[in-house]
Amino acid sequence: MTQYDVIVLGSGPGGYVTAIRASQLGFKTAVVEKESLGGVCLNWGCIPTKALLKSAQVFEYLKHAEDYGLTVDNADKDFGKVVARSRSVADGMSKGVQFLMKKNKIDVIEGHGKLKPGKKVEVNGTEYKADHIIIATGARSRELGNLPQDGKKVIGYRQAMTLEKQPKSMIVVGSGAIGVEFAHFYNTMGTEVTIVEYLPNLVPLEDEEVSKQFERSFKKAGIKVMTNASLESVDTSGKGVKATIKTKKGEEVLEADIVLSAVGIKSNIENIGLEDVGIVTDRDKIVVNDWYQTNIPGYYAIGDVVPGPALAHVASAEGITCVEKIKGMHVEPIDYGNIPGCTYATPEIASVGMTEKQAKEAGYDIKVGKFPFSASGKASAGGHKDGFVKVIFDAKYGEWLGCHMIGAGVTDMIAEAVLGRKLETTGHEVLKAVHPHPTMSEAVMEAVADAYDEVIHL
């Protein structure tokens, strides 16, 4: 029986990053993967969707070339080639992970892994032993009882990025990041899109002002938005789909070629041997402590299978924390209050920390600042004036409680707020940090200035 120091079950951004860090720390390491290296994120999630969205962005530029003083005749798209480019990008990233496995001398065991008692993993009938086994099996698209996915007329995110033919019309159920990103992509490509959201606002976890601005932008782009609405049933017996939607005004039947279910994810914790080992779960998640240890010594879990934000960068951070603790290093528990969230539709959304509502409910006396991109020189030059940066500070001590952005490129700007909060910076320190001009990022400084009644450009 092959003996390892660390075996990682799953090779997504949680699994492969964990394996690399383990190898760096001197552990003999293996990764078990039943599909493609890189997991859902690299193959079916984060990366290929961004490739689709880039194609949509370029197409949008072409359609509005005249706004930039340019002439482009008969701008059109080849849907099949757009999808093929996305798959090519994903394949390239997966091959990159293969290279990293070889570079770091990590064994890749192909097949479905199942946990066994005694710190063992069985793959295709062969058992492997390790001192430490880390579960990083990720998640998949969640199915609702009244919205079963057939992969043809009712689809999940996997099918949404590999459709052979572009649908003329689509209903998107759910307005989290997955739902709105696909809604934006298909709408830009020319599909008639309707979003159905159960809660009062699109992207309901965001600051309310961000949600309202986002909804305005989507409606302006031609997307039909139905909030406070729920899908009751679907009829797929005809050529397309008939969806019965319940609203405050009553029931309405929508017809479309296809329905995309984007109502969240389901942890992949079935058929991996948790019951055989005796590992405790609670509400679809594996129970772990601050160091990602399960109740059974030698078994750990990270990423989408444990409580917390189901985000790639969270899974990576958890895996690194886990193996560094195993090594005996001094590590701090992850601060889940300082995890950035990003949505890559147009406009983009990025946020970290408390919303204004949460800060008030927590009892803080707050200072709120807001700077619209309509007042930004860089945004005006780029033709992207929709959106704003909003900051929230504790009035007493100047603590940066939250930062919320909506607009072009804000997913690349949010790291400033994450780092500032990590270093416990104050509003006045942000104000005195000279930001380059003209940039989109100077809107952060301007928003802070607004919070302290020192704003110059408003």
C-alpha positions in Angstrom: 0.0 0.0 0.0 1.4 3.4 -1.1 2.0 5.7 1.9 1.7 9.5 1.8 1.9 12.3 4.3 -1.0 14.1 2.7 -3.8 12.9 0.3 -6.1 15.6 -1.0 -9.5 14.4 -2.3 -10.4 16.8 -5.2 -8.3 19.1 -7.3 -10.3 22.3 -7.5 -8.8 25.7 -6.3 -9.1 24.3 -2.8 -7.6 20.9 -3.5 -4.7 21.7 -5.9 -3.6 24.8 -3.9 -3.6 22.7 -0.7 -1.5 20.0 -2.4 1.0 22.5 -3.7 1.4 24.1 -0.3 1.7 20.7 1.3 4.5 19.8 -1.1 6.3 23.1 -0.5 6.2 22.2 3.2 8.0 18.9 2.6 5.0 16.5 2.7 4.8 13.6 0.3 1.5 14.5 -1.4 -1.1 13.0 -3.7 -4.3 14.4 -5.3 -7.3 12.2 -6.2 -9.4 13.6 -9.1 -12.2 11.8 -10.9 -12.6 14.3 -13.7 -10.2 17.1 -14.8 -7.5 18.8 -12.8 -8.7 22.2 -11.6 -12.1 21.1 -10.6 -15.3 23.0 -11.4 -13.7 26.4 -11.0 -11.1 26.0 -13.8 -13.2 23.7 -16.0 -16.8 24.7 -15.5 -16.9 27.8 -13.4 -14.8 30.8 -12.6 -12.5 30.7 -15.6 -14.6 29.6 -18.6 -17.4 31.9 -17.6 -15.0 34.8 -17.6 -14.0 33.9 -21.1 -17.6 34.0 -22.2 -18.1 37.3 -20.5 -15.0 38.7 -22.2 -16.5 37.8 -25.6 -19.7 39.5 -24.5 -17.7 42.6 -23.5 -15.9 42.8 -26.9 -19.1 42.3 -28.8 -20.7 45.1 -26.8 -17.8 47.4 -27.7 -18.2 46.5 -31.3 -21.9 47.3 -31.2 -21.1 50.7 -29.7 -18.0 51.5 -31.7 -19.5 54.8 -32.8 -19.5 56.0 -29.2 -15.7 56.0 -29.5 -15.5 57.6 -32.9 -15.0 54.3 -34.7 -16.9 52.6 -37.5 -17.4 48.9 -37.4 -19.7 47.5 -40.1 -22.0 44.5 -39.5 -20.6 43.5 -36.1 -21.8 40.0 -35.5 -20.9 36.9 -33.5 -20.4 33.2 -34.0 -21.9 31.6 -30.9 -20.1 28.3 -31.5 -16.7 30.0 -31.7 -17.5 32.0 -28.5 -18.2 28.7 -26.7 -15.1 27.0 -28.2 -12.9 29.8 -27.1 -14.2 29.5 -23.6 -13.5 25.7 -23.6 -10.0 26.4 -24.9 -9.2 28.8 -22.1 -10.5 26.2 -19.6 -8.4 23.4 -21.2 -5.3 25.6 -21.0 -5.8 26.3 -17.3 -6.3 22.6 -16.5 -3.1 21.8 -18.3 -1.4 24.5 -16.2 -2.5 22.6 -13.1 -1.0 19.4 -14.6 2.3 21.3 -15.0 2.1 22.5 -11.4 1.5 19.0 -10.1 4.6 17.7 -11.9 6.7 20.7 -10.9 5.8 20.1 -7.2 6.2 16.3 -7.4 2.6 15.6 -6.5 1.2 12.3 -7.5 -2.2 12.5 -9.4 -4.4 9.5 -8.7 -7.2 9.4 -11.3 -10.6 8.1 -10.3 -13.4 8.3 -7.7 -11.9 8.5 -4.2 -13.7 7.0 -1.2 -12.6 7.5 2.4 -11.9 4.4 4.5 -11.3 4.1 8.2 -7.6 4.0 9.3 -6.6 7.0 7.2 -7.1 5.4 3.9 -8.5 6.4 0.5 -9.7 3.8 -2.0 -9.6 4.7 -5.7 -10.7 2.2 -8.3 -10.2 -0.7 -5.9 -6.7 0.3 -4.8 -6.1 1.6 -1.3 -3.7 4.5 -0.4 -2.7 5.5 3.1 -1.9 8.9 4.5 -1.2 10.5 7.8 -3.5 13.4 6.8 -6.5 13.2 4.4 -8.1 16.5 3.2 -11.5 16.5 1.7 -11.9 19.1 -1.1 -14.7 17.6 -3.2 -16.5 20.9 -4.0 -20.1 21.4 -5.0 -22.5 21.2 -8.0 -25.6 23.0 -9.2 -28.5 22.6 -6.7 -31.7 21.2 -8.1 -35.1 22.4 -6.8 -37.9 19.8 -6.5 -40.2 21.8 -8.8 -37.3 22.6 -11.3 -35.6 19.3 -12.1 -32.8 19.7 -14.6 -33.0 17.6 -17.8 -29.9 19.1 -19.3 -31.8 20.2 -22.4 -34.7 22.5 -21.6 -34.0 23.0 -17.9 -30.2 23.4 -17.4 -27.6 24.1 -14.8 -24.4 26.1 -15.2 -22.5 23.4 -17.0 -24.9 23.1 -19.9 -25.2 27.0 -20.0 -21.6 27.3 -21.0 -21.6 24.6 -23.7 -25.0 25.0 -25.5 -24.6 24.0 -29.2 -27.2 26.6 -30.3 -27.9 30.0 -28.8 -31.5 30.1 -27.4 -33.8 32.9 -28.6 -35.2 33.3 -25.1 -34.1 32.2 -21.6 -35.5 32.4 -18.1 -32.9 32.6 -15.4 -34.1 31.4 -11.9 -31.9 33.0 -9.2 -29.9 36.2 -9.2 -26.8 35.4 -7.4 -23.4 35.7 -9.2 -24.0 32.6 -11.4 -27.5 33.7 -12.5 -26.7 37.3 -13.3 -23.4 36.5 -15.1 -25.2 34.2 -17.5 -28.1 36.6 -17.8 -25.7 39.3 -18.9 -23.8 37.0 -21.3 -26.9 35.7 -23.1 -28.6 39.1 -23.2 -25.5 40.6 -24.8 -25.4 37.8 -27.3 -29.0 38.6 -28.3 -31.0 36.2 -26.3 -34.2 37.6 -24.7 -33.6 37.1 -20.9 -35.9 37.2 -17.9 -34.6 36.9 -14.4 -36.8 35.5 -11.6 -35.7 36.3 -8.1 -37.5 35.2 -4.9 -36.2 38.1 -2.8 -37.0 41.8 -3.2 -33.6 42.7 -4.9 -31.3 41.3 -7.5 -27.9 40.1 -6.0 -29.7 40.1 -2.6 -26.6 39.6 -0.5 -25.1 42.9 -1.6 -25.6 46.4 -0.1 -29.1 47.6 -1.0 -27.9 50.6 -3.0 -25.7 48.3 -5.1 -28.6 46.0 -5.7 -30.8 48.8 -6.9 -28.2 50.3 -9.2 -27.5 46.8 -10.6 -31.2 46.3 -11.3 -31.4 49.6 -13.1 -28.4 48.7 -15.2 -29.9 45.3 -16.1 -33.2 46.8 -17.1 -31.4 49.5 -19.2 -29.7 46.6 -21.0 -33.0 45.1 -21.9 -33.2 42.3 -19.3 -36.6 41.7 -17.8 -36.4 41.6 -14.0 -39.0 39.9 -11.8 -38.3 40.2 -8.1 -40.5 39.0 -5.2 -41.3 36.2 -7.6 -41.0 32.4 -7.4 -41.1 29.7 -10.0 -43.9 27.3 -9.1 -43.7 24.8 -12.0 -42.3 24.2 -15.5 -44.0 22.4 -18.4 -41.4 21.0 -20.9 -43.9 18.9 -22.9 -44.0 21.4 -25.8 -41.3 22.8 -28.1 -40.0 25.1 -25.4 -40.7 25.7 -21.7 -43.7 27.2 -20.0 -42.9 28.4 -16.5 -45.5 29.4 -14.0 -44.3 32.3 -11.9 -46.0 33.5 -8.7 -45.8 37.2 -8.0 -47.5 39.6 -5.7 -50.0 40.3 -8.5 -50.8 36.7 -9.0 -49.5 33.9 -11.3 -48.0 34.5 -14.7 -46.9 32.0 -17.3 -43.7 32.8 -19.2 -42.6 31.0 -22.3 -39.0 30.5 -23.3 -36.7 28.2 -25.2 -34.8 27.2 -22.0 -34.7 27.7 -18.3 -31.4 28.1 -16.4 -31.6 27.1 -12.8 -29.1 29.2 -10.8 -30.5 28.7 -7.3 -27.3 27.8 -5.5 -25.0 24.8 -5.1 -25.1 21.4 -3.4 -22.0 20.1 -1.6 -20.4 16.9 -3.0 -20.4 14.9 0.2 -22.3 11.8 -1.0 -20.6 8.5 -1.8 -17.2 9.6 -0.6 -17.2 7.4 2.6 -18.1 9.9 5.3 -20.5 7.5 6.9 -17.9 4.6 6.8 -15.4 6.8 8.6 -17.9 8.4 11.0 -17.3 12.0 9.9 -20.0 14.3 11.2 -22.1 16.5 8.9 -24.7 19.1 9.5 -27.1 20.5 6.9 -25.1 19.4 3.8 -21.8 20.5 5.3 -18.9 18.7 7.0 -18.4 19.9 10.5 -14.9 21.3 11.1 -13.0 23.4 13.6 -10.9 26.6 12.9 -8.1 24.4 11.5 -10.5 22.3 9.3 -10.2 19.2 11.4 -13.2 16.9 11.3 -14.3 14.9 14.4 -12.1 12.0 13.2 -8.4 12.6 13.7 -6.4 12.6 10.5 -9.4 13.7 8.3 -9.9 17.3 7.3 -12.3 19.2 5.0 -12.1 22.6 3.2 -13.9 24.6 0.5 -17.5 24.2 -0.5 -18.1 21.1 1.6 -17.6 23.1 4.9 -19.7 26.1 6.2 -18.7 29.5 4.9 -18.7 31.3 1.6 -18.5 28.9 -1.4 -15.8 30.9 -3.2 -12.6 29.7 -4.9 -10.3 32.1 -3.0 -11.9 31.0 0.3 -11.2 27.3 -0.5 -7.6 28.1 -1.4 -7.0 30.1 1.8 -8.6 27.3 3.9 -6.4 24.7 2.4 -3.2 26.7 3.0 -4.3 27.3 6.6 -5.0 23.6 7.1 -1.7 22.3 5.9 0.3 25.0 7.6 -1.4 24.0 10.9 -0.6 20.4 10.2 3.1 21.4 9.7 3.0 23.0 13.1 3.4 26.6 11.9 1.9 29.5 13.8 -1.2 30.4 11.8 -4.2 32.6 12.5 -7.8 31.5 11.8 -9.3 33.0 8.6 -11.2 36.1 9.2 -14.5 35.3 7.4 -15.6 38.9 7.9 -12.9 40.1 5.5 -13.7 37.9 2.5 -14.3 39.8 -0.7 -17.1 38.8 -3.0 -17.1 39.5 -6.8 -19.7 39.4 -9.5 -18.5 39.7 -13.1 -21.5 40.8 -15.0 -21.7 44.3 -16.5 -21.6 46.3 -14.4 -19.3 44.3 -12.1 -19.9 44.2 -8.3 -17.3 43.8 -5.6 -17.7 44.0 -1.9 -16.1 43.3 1.5 -17.2 43.7 5.1 -20.5 45.0 6.4 -23.3 46.6 4.4 -24.7 49.8 5.7 -27.7 48.0 7.1 -25.6 45.4 8.8 -23.4 48.1 10.4 -26.4 49.9 11.8 -27.9 46.6 13.1 -24.6 45.9 14.8 -25.0 49.1 16.7 -22.2 51.2 15.1 -22.4 54.9 14.7 -21.2 55.1 11.1 -19.9 57.5 8.5 -20.9 56.6 4.9 -19.2 58.0 1.8 -20.1 57.5 -1.8 -18.5 58.5 -5.0 -20.2 58.0 -8.4 -18.2 57.0 -11.5 -20.1 59.7 -13.4 -17.7 62.1 -11.6 -14.6 60.0 -12.5 -12.4 61.2 -15.4 -11.2 57.7 -16.1 -14.7 56.3 -16.2 -15.9 59.1 -18.5 -12.9 58.5 -20.9 -13.6 54.8 -20.9 -17.3 55.2 -21.5 -18.4 53.4 -18.3 -19.9 56.0 -16.0 -22.6 53.8 -14.3 -21.9 52.8 -10.8 -20.1 54.0 -7.6 -17.9 53.2 -4.7 -19.5 53.2 -1.2 -17.5 53.1 2.0 -18.6 52.6 5.6 -16.6 53.6 8.6 -17.1 53.5 12.4 -17.5 57.1 13.4 -15.8 56.6 16.8 -12.5 54.9 15.9 -12.4 55.2 12.1 -12.5 51.4 11.5 -13.2 50.5 7.9 -16.4 48.5 8.3 -17.3 47.8 4.7 -16.7 48.7 1.1 -19.1 48.2 -1.8 -18.5 48.9 -5.5 -20.4 48.6 -8.7 -19.0 49.6 -12.1 -16.4 48.7 -14.7 -13.4 46.8 -13.3 -14.3 47.0 -9.7 -13.4 43.4 -9.1 -9.8 44.4 -9.6 -10.2 47.3 -7.1 -11.7 45.6 -4.1 -8.3 44.2 -2.9 -7.4 47.7 -1.6 -10.3 47.6 0.8 -9.5 44.0 1.8 -5.8 44.8 2.5 -6.7 48.1 4.3 -9.2 46.3 6.6 -6.6 43.5 7.3 -4.1 46.1 8.3 -6.7 47.9 10.4 -6.3 51.2 8.5 -8.5 54.2 9.3 -10.4 56.5 7.0 -7.9 59.3 7.4 -5.0 56.9 6.5 -6.8 56.0 3.3 -7.4 59.7 2.6 -3.7 60.5 3.0 -2.6 57.6 0.8 -2.1 59.4 -2.6 -4.0 57.6 -5.3 -3.0 57.9 -9.0 -5.0 60.0 -11.4 -6.8 59.3 -13.6 -7.8 55.9 -12.4 -11.0 54.1 -11.4 -9.3 53.3 -8.1 -9.1 56.9 -7.0 -12.9 56.7 -6.5 -12.1 54.8 -3.3 -10.2 57.8 -1.9 -12.9 60.1 -3.1 -15.6 58.0 -1.4 -13.6 58.1 1.9 -13.3 61.8 1.5 -17.0 62.1 1.1 -17.5 60.1 4.4 -15.4 62.7 6.2 -16.9 65.8 4.4 -13.6 66.4 2.5 -14.6 65.3 -1.0 -13.2 67.5 -3.7 -14.8 66.3 -7.0 -18.5 66.3 -6.0 
